[in-house]
Amino acid sequence: MTRSDSAPLKPVRIVAAIALALAAFVAVYLMGRHQGRTAAHEEAQGPVAAEGQAATATLAPARAGTGATLPPPGAALKRAYAGLQARSDAGDLAAATRLYRDLSQCRRYARMESEVRRYSDELLAARDDAGNAQQRQNLRAGLEAAETNERSLEALRAQCEGVDAAMLGALAPNLQKAALLGEPYARACYLARGPGVDAAGLLDHPERLSAYRGNARALIERGIADGDWRVLEQLRGAYEPGADSLLAAAVGKDPAQRYRYLKLFRLGAPPQPGVTDEDLAMAAAKLDPTQLADAEAWASRTFHQNFHGRAIDADGPLWDPCVFPSP
């Protein structure tokens, strides 16, 4: 194959890569905005208590707050960090929530900025290959995408400038803090990934794994009591045969529990792409008649009492649990 035959391929690949990166960034932003509206509604309602169920003693009570306002959305995290961290350490739910979300944004920004620079450099290097009209069109499209990416990053650049590795390393403990204080998005993300949201930090803080194991069951019970479909989705995956996530290791193998969660999920979701009749039949085959009857009764009672008979909102709760709402 000659150079003239192969030259168009490089700009096409670059444009596709930039488009994917931009789509991912915009999708994360839009998902956060939608989830932010959902979270605001949930937080206004407050947690839904399970009938006859005592509060889990291992969950920390959220402090009512000091009356201090949070920094405005998009404020420089470096300046706000110390105050937010002190309030989070003292049990301030609003501060813990703001801190883990801003830290998550800044971690994402660091990765995105590197990618945008790399794509831009590749585009500039490809200018010599743009010898015909199609190649020049590809190059223009790529440069426009890179410019759009750059504009999308401007706000995050101002917010995250000066945030160092030590601050970013506080993501996992602040996510845990917010989860234990009852913030639903933090709870779902913590159950899904635990301290794995900062895998490198586990080398210095292996105690985070034992803390996760100790907290998981209480967070699950609180999530089911609150009627949180995000938690139920994580449980559905954790009890799948062969599941090897942190949550799967924490809950272990329990056929009766697996059927309970599958049945509860089915009550709120259509057969596809949720739980099918075949899924339920395979799970039920491992139970004796008494276990099956108990699981069916539990799922029905929990669906009506805790989930209030509401169907799953497919456009919200079952997205990636670690995509957080914007302020």
N, C-alpha and C positions, 0 to 999 in steps of 0.2 A: 504494500500500500504506500503511495507517495505522500509527501507532506501536504500537498494541496487537497488530497482526499481526507486526511486525518485532521487537518487544522480546525475545521468547524466544530469538532467534537469537544475540544477543551472549553471554549466559551459556553457551549450548551451545558456542559457539566457544571461549570461555575454558576451560571444563571440558575440552574435547578437547585444547587446547594444553597444559594442565597435565598431563593424563594422559600425553601423549606425552613431555613433558619428564621426568616421573617414571619412565616406562617406560625411557627411554634411560639415565637415571642408574642405576637398579637393574640394568638389563641389563649395563652396563659393570662394575658391582661384582661381579655374579655371574659374569660371564665371567672377570674377574680372579681370583676365588677358584678357579674350576675350573682355569684355566691355571696358577695357583700350584701346585696339586697336580701338574700335568704337569711344570712346570719343576723342581720339587723332585726328581722322579724322574729327569729328564734330567741334572740337575747331580750327582746321586749317582752316576750311571753314568759320567759324564765323556764327552769326545768320542770318537767312533768313528773310528779312523784308516783311511784308504783303503789297501788292500793295494798295496804297491809305490809309494805316492805320497809324495814328500818333503814335509815341512812347508813352507808358504808363507812365504818369508823376510820379506815385508812385514807380516805379522801380529805384533803385539807379544805377547811372552809374559806371561801373567798372573803377578803376583808372588804368592808363597805366602801373604803376609799378615803383618801385624805381630803377630798374636795379640790385637789390640784388638778388643773386641766392637763390634757395631753398636748404634746407639741402638734402644730398643724400638720395635716397630711403632706408628705414629701419633704418635711424639715430635715436638715442635715443630721444624720444619725450620730455622727461623731460628737456633736455638741450635746445631744439629748441622751446619749447612752448611759452615762453615769447616774443621772437622775432616774431614768426608767429602770435601770438595774436595781437600784436601791429600793424602789417601790415594789418591783417584782419580788425581790428577796423578802420583803415584808408581807407578801401575800396579796398585793394589789392586782386583781384580775385584769383590769383595763391596761395596766402597765405591762404585765407579762404578755398579754395578747399582742399589744402594739410592738413589743420588742421582738418576739419570735417572728412576727410577720415582716417587720423591717429587715431583720437579719436574713430571713429567707430571700427577700427581694435582692439584697446586696450580694448574697452568694450567687444568685442567678445572674445578676448584672456582671459580676467578674467573669463568668463563663461566656456570656453573650458578647461582651466587649472584645474578648480575645478572638472569638469566632468572626465578628464583624471586621476586625482589622485584618485577619488572615484572608477573608474573602476579598476585601478591598485591594490588598496587595496582589492577589492573584489576578484580579481584573486589570489592574494597571500593567502587570507583566504581560497580559494577553493582548495588549494593544497592537503589538507588532504582527499578531496573527490575524487581525481583522482586515483581511484583504479584499473582501467582497461585501455586497450589500447585506446579505444575511448575517455575516459575521459582525458587521458594524451594528446591525439591529440588535443582535444578541448582547453585544457589549453595552449598548445604550440601556437596554433593559436591566442588565446586571448593575450598572452604575446607579440607575434610578432606585433599584431595590436596596443597594447599599446605602444610598442617601436616606431612604425611608427608615431603614434600620437605625441609622445614626440619629435621626430625629427621635425615634422611639426610645433611644437610650439616654437622651439628654437629661430628662427628669431624674432618672435613676443615677446618672453620673453626679448630679448635684446632691442627691440624697446620700449617696454612698461614698463620696470623696473623703478620704482619710480614715475610713473604717479599716482597721487592721486585722490581722489573723486572730489575735486574742479575742477581739470583739466577735468576729464570725464564729469562733469556737464556742461562744455562749449560746448558739442556736439550740442545741440539744437540751441543755438543762432548762432553758426558758420554755421550750416546747413542752417539756415534762411538767414544769410548774403550771403552765396554763391548762394543760390537760387535767391535772389533779385538782385545779380550782374550778373545773367544770366547763371550760370553753369547748364547744362541740367540734370545731374544726381541728383544734390541737389534739383533742382526744382521739379522733379518727386517724389523724396522721401518726400520732405516737403509737397507737395500736398497730398500724400498718408497718411502720418502719422502726419505731423505737429509737434507741440511740444511733441506729444506722443512718439517720439523717446526716450524721457527721461520722462516717465510718472511720476516718483517720483519727478522730478524737478518742476512739475506743482503745487505741494503743496506750494512751496516757490515762484513760479513765475506764478500766475494765469493770469497775464497780457499777457502771451504768447498766450493764447487762443484768446483774442480779436485781437492781432496782426495777428494771422493766418486768422481770418475772414476778416480782413482788407486787407490782402495781396493776398488772394486766387484768386480773380477775375483777378487782374493784372497779376499774374503768369499764369493763364489759357490762357489769351489773348496772352501773350508773347509766351507760348508754342505752341499754334495753329499757330501763325504767323511764328514761327521757323520750323513748320512742324514736331513737336515732337510727335511720336507715343506713347511714354511713358505717356505723359500728356493725350492724347486722351484715352488711356486705363484706366487711373484713372477716367476720366469723365464718361466713359461707365459704370463703376461700381457705381459711385456716383449717377447716375440718375436711377439706377435700382429700381423698386418698392420695398419698404421696406428697402432700404439701410440705414444704421445707422452710417456711418463713419463720421469723422470730415468734410471731403470734402462734403459729402451729406448734412450735416447740413449747410455748408457755401453756397452751390449753391441753395438749396431749390428744390422745385418740379416745373418743367417747361416741360410739354409734348412736346412743340415745340423744345426746346433745346435738349431734350433727343433724339428726332428723328433725329435732325441734326447730333449729334455725332454718333449715331448708323449708319446712312447712310454713313457718312464719313469713319467710321471704316470699314464698309462693302466694300467700294471702294478699300481699301488697303489690305483686308484680304479675304481668301476663306470662304465659308459658315461655315465650321467646322474646327477648334473649335471656330470660330469667331462669327459673327452675322448671324443668319439664316433668311430665308424668313419669317418664322413665327414670329421671333422677330420684324422684320420691320413692318409686318402687324399689330401686336398688338400695336406697338407704333403709327403707322399711323392712327389707328382707333380713336385716341383721338384728331385728328386735323381736321379742316375744309379744304375744297379744296384749299383755298388761303394760309393757313398756310403750307399745305403739299407742294404746288408748291414752295413757298419761301424756305422751308427747303431743298428740292431737289436741287434747284438752288444753294443755299449756299454751300451744301456739294460738289457738282460737281466743283464749282468755287474754293473752298478752296483746294480740292484735287489736282487740276492742278496747282494752283498758289503757294500755300504754301508747299504742300507735293510733288510737281513736278511729280505727277502721279506715285510715287514710291510705290511698295508693301511693306508691313510690313516684316521686317527681323525677322522671328519667333525665330531665335537663339540668338537674342540680345535684342532689345528694350523692349520686353514685359516680361522679367524676373523680379524678385522681384526688385522694384525700389530702395530699400535701400541696395542692394548689389552693392558696389562701385568698380570702377576700381582700380587696383593696380597702384602705381607710375610707 
